[in-house]
Every structure is written in C-alpha cells, then in structure tokens.
Amino acid sequence: MPKKTKEKTKVKSKPRSLFNRGLVHLAAVAVFIGCIMLIATTEKDCAEKEKELSALQAEIDLYEAENTELQRVLENDDLSEYMEKVAVEERGYAYPDERRFYDTSRD
C-alpha cells in the first residue's frame, strides 16, 4: 500500500480585485438611475418645447392673417380708407368736429 502523506493544503486566496461584485452592482444601479433621470428630464423638456412650438405656431398664424389683410389693402388702390381706419381705431385720432363719449362707469 502506498504511503499517504498528509500534505498541508494551502487555501489559495484570490487576489482582491480593485472592483468587487458589490461595487460593480452599485455602480450599475447608479448608472441605471442616472439614465432614468436623464430620460425623464428630456421628456419634460420636450413637452415644454412642444408647448412653446404651439404658441409660436399660433403667433405665426396670427401674423399670416394680418399679412394677408395688409396685402389685400395694398392691392386695393384706395389707401385713404385704410389710413382713416388706422388713425381712428388704433391711433385715437378724431375729426375736428367729432365728439367722442367714453363709458367711465366700467372698470
């Protein structure tokens, strides 16, 4: 029978790595949470920009309507009627013998 010798078995310890599993998992969770926050803020910014875009589009529509009205006036040969309308309605001018009455009871 062969002779058994008891050899001491040395437990080989793994060399400690710079990153252990817990730290890697923690970093992965932190990156995941960061990505979720980035997506949420991007969605919020997109919603705000959509609101701004709709407001700007409404303003563009208003200016286009005004431009078509002005174009119609310019194509019409009688500009004196338009100038009178602007002077009376927008500038507050009146004829010398004209009397204007304002309702001051309303606030």
Disulfide bonds with the S-S distance in Angstrom:
none
